Each structure stands twice: as structure tokens, then as C-alpha cells.
């Protein structure tokens, strides 16, 4: 479709088509819309059914995988299994990582709270404590992670109180280290380092104390990330989650 940039054409996708009834339904809808059909059936019965449906109508249908499979069978002197879903089975870990990364991006910085219960790990902590990079790193390892900011003086989101404590980890850090992270963030944004509660040592200390107190009251396991590389912290989070879910 990239070759036809000025054409307004919609694409309907029919995934997981495994039986004749599903093939007929998809082709009927294509016929009603005067559409072109492309398919990737590895099951020879479904491919034959698609041919018959095309012969009975004026549909244009393109078999994207059948000719290649037949050529490979002839070249190799072997019959194909004709079993759908094998590619996903072979590369399931890859698809799981992609799904986890998508989940992490969609649940960064407190987004989409209605889905937090679907996370395998929920990270909580103050601004700039390292929640986002940790979430992304863990997602590459295949973990579905949501991260939620906590702000001193503001009531935590109600959804937090309904989550399974076994999947929650509260992140803490030394006040001085957090201040340096925040100063670096302000410089990168071109913001001056004028005195503010965001980097004021006394206020930052109080903020961390308030958040740690919240963790204690709620029974949320905590992890000090001070001076640790992201790989070490991620490994400690995974071990903590696994211990709590035994």
C-alpha cells in the first residue's frame, strides 16, 4: 500500500482462520465489499477451499504462501506439515517480549490505570527514581510492567489500593542522588536550577520519607536503587517478585 500513497483503501485483517466456516465468512465479507483477498493458509484444505470460493465468484484472490510451500516441497522432496501456528510457536518468546514492551509503553508514568491489574510487576516511586528505564528494561526481558509516580502531598491513585501487593515494588533512593537526577533532568530540558521544592534538599528528604511511610503502611515491598546499575536493580526486582509469588 506504500506504493499507492494517494489511495484511500481500508484493510480488514482476519487473524486465526483455522476452519472452512471462517474462510467462507471472510470471503463473503470480501465479496460484499468488492475487495481483493490475500491469504497465507498453510493448511492445504483451506487453500483449496479458497480456490473454490474464488472460482464461484468474481473475487480477486492472491495466495501469498501456497506457491512458495509447493516449490519448497518439490525442491526438498518432503511434504509440508500444513499445520498453522508453527511460526508463532517457534518464536513465542519473541512475541511475548514484543507484547511486554507494548504493555510497558502503554502503562508508563501512571497511564491506563484500568489495566494495572494485568501487569506482572508494578513499580512505584518518586519522580526521577528510575521507574521508566527499569520498566522498559524489564519489558525487554518479557515482563509486563506498569509504573506509577507518587507525589508527596497528593493522594495516590485509588487503583493502587486494589492491586495485588505481591506484584508491587516501591523504589527508594538516597535524597542526594535523587536531587542530582532531578538537576540533570532540568538541565536537559533547558530549565534553570532556581530554588524549588523539586530539588530543595529538605523538601526532597521529606518527600522520600512520606513515600517510604506510605510503602510501610500499605505493606509494599521496597527496594533501594541508590548507586545501582539498571541491570542489578532489574535482577533484584525479578528475584523479589518471584519470592513473593512462590
SULHU-V352008 format. One record per residue. RES is the residue in three letters. SS is DSSP state (~ for helix, > for strand, _ for the rest). OMEGA is omega as a letter, one per 40 degrees, with the letter a starting at -180 (none if undefined). Layout:
[[RES | SS | OMEGA] [RES | SS | OMEGA]]
//
This chain:
[[UNK | _ | i] [UNK | _ | i] [UNK | _ | a] [UNK | _ | a] [UNK | _ | a] [UNK | _ | a] [UNK | _ | i] [UNK | _ | a] [UNK | _ | i] [UNK | _ | i] [UNK | _ | i] [UNK | _ | a] [UNK | _ | i] [UNK | _ | a] [UNK | _ | i] [UNK | _ | i] [UNK | _ | a] [UNK | _ | a] [UNK | _ | a] [UNK | ~ | a] [UNK | ~ | i] [UNK | ~ | i] [UNK | ~ | a] [UNK | ~ | a] [UNK | ~ | a] [UNK | ~ | a] [UNK | ~ | i] [UNK | ~ | i] [UNK | ~ | i] [UNK | ~ | i] [UNK | ~ | i] [UNK | ~ | a] [UNK | _ | a] [UNK | _ | a] [UNK | _ | i] [UNK | > | a] [UNK | > | i] [UNK | > | a] [UNK | > | a] [UNK | _ | i] [UNK | _ | i] [UNK | _ | i] [UNK | _ | a] [UNK | ~ | i] [UNK | ~ | i] [UNK | ~ | i] [UNK | ~ | i] [UNK | ~ | i] [UNK | ~ | i] [UNK | ~ | i] [UNK | ~ | a] [UNK | ~ | i] [UNK | ~ | i] [UNK | ~ | a] [UNK | ~ | a] [UNK | _ | a] [UNK | _ | i] [UNK | _ | a] [UNK | _ | i] [UNK | > | a] [UNK | > | a] [UNK | > | i] [UNK | > | a] [UNK | _ | a] [UNK | _ | a] [UNK | ~ | a] [UNK | ~ | i] [UNK | ~ | i] [UNK | ~ | a] [UNK | ~ | i] [UNK | ~ | i] [UNK | ~ | i] [UNK | ~ | i] [UNK | ~ | a] [UNK | ~ | a] [UNK | ~ | a] [UNK | _ | a] [UNK | _ | i] [UNK | _ | i] [UNK | _ | i] [UNK | _ | a] [UNK | _ | a] [UNK | _ | a] [UNK | _ | i] [UNK | _ | a] [UNK | ~ | a] [UNK | ~ | a] [UNK | ~ | i] [UNK | ~ | a] [UNK | ~ | a] [UNK | _ | a] [UNK | ~ | a] [UNK | ~ | i] [UNK | ~ | a] [UNK | ~ | i] [UNK | ~ | i] [UNK | ~ | i] [UNK | ~ | i] [UNK | ~ | i] [UNK | ~ | i] [UNK | ~ | i] [UNK | ~ | i] [UNK | ~ | a] [UNK | ~ | i] [UNK | ~ | a] [UNK | ~ | a] [UNK | _ | i] [UNK | ~ | i] [UNK | ~ | i] [UNK | ~ | a] [UNK | _ | i] [UNK | _ | a] [UNK | ~ | a] [UNK | ~ | a] [UNK | ~ | a] [UNK | ~ | a] [UNK | ~ | i] [UNK | ~ | a] [UNK | _ | i] [UNK | _ | i] [UNK | > | i] [UNK | > | i] [UNK | > | i] [UNK | > | i] [UNK | > | a] [UNK | _ | i] [UNK | _ | i] [UNK | _ | i] [UNK | _ | i] [UNK | _ | a] [UNK | ~ | a] [UNK | ~ | i] [UNK | ~ | i] [UNK | ~ | i] [UNK | ~ | a] [UNK | ~ | i] [UNK | ~ | i] [UNK | ~ | i] [UNK | ~ | i] [UNK | ~ | i] [UNK | _ | i] [UNK | _ | a] [UNK | _ | i] [UNK | _ | a] [UNK | > | i] [UNK | > | i] [UNK | > | a] [UNK | > | i] [UNK | > | i] [UNK | _ | a] [UNK | _ | i] [UNK | _ | a] [UNK | _ | i] [UNK | _ | i] [UNK | _ | i] [UNK | _ | i] [UNK | _ | a] [UNK | ~ | a] [UNK | ~ | a] [UNK | ~ | a] [UNK | ~ | a] [UNK | ~ | a] [UNK | _ | i] [UNK | _ | a] [UNK | ~ | a] [UNK | ~ | a] [UNK | ~ | a] [UNK | > | i] [UNK | > | i] [UNK | > | a] [UNK | > | i] [UNK | > | a] [UNK | _ | i] [UNK | _ | a] [UNK | ~ | a] [UNK | ~ | i] [UNK | ~ | i] [UNK | ~ | i] [UNK | ~ | i] [UNK | ~ | i] [UNK | ~ | a] [UNK | ~ | i] [UNK | ~ | i] [UNK | ~ | i] [UNK | ~ | a] [UNK | ~ | i] [UNK | ~ | a] [UNK | ~ | i] [UNK | _ | a] [UNK | _ | a] [UNK | _ | i] [UNK | _ | a] [UNK | _ | i] [UNK | _ | a] [UNK | _ | i] [UNK | _ | i] [UNK | _ | a] [UNK | _ | a] [UNK | _ | i] [UNK | _ | a] [UNK | ~ | a] [UNK | ~ | a] [UNK | ~ | i] [UNK | ~ | i] [UNK | ~ | i] [UNK | ~ | i] [UNK | ~ | a] [UNK | ~ | i] [UNK | ~ | a] [UNK | ~ | a] [UNK | ~ | i] [UNK | ~ | i] [UNK | ~ | i] [UNK | ~ | i] [UNK | ~ | a] [UNK | ~ | a] [UNK | ~ | a] [UNK | ~ | a] [UNK | _ | a] [UNK | _ | i] [UNK | _ | a] [UNK | > | i] [UNK | > | i] [UNK | > | a] [UNK | _ | a] [UNK | _ | i] [UNK | _ | a] [UNK | _ | i] [UNK | _ | a] [UNK | ~ | a] [UNK | ~ | a] [UNK | ~ | a] [UNK | ~ | i] [UNK | ~ | i] [UNK | ~ | i] [UNK | ~ | i] [UNK | ~ | a] [UNK | ~ | i] [UNK | ~ | i] [UNK | ~ | i] [UNK | ~ | a] [UNK | ~ | i] [UNK | ~ | a] [UNK | ~ | a] [UNK | _ | i] [UNK | _ | none]]
//
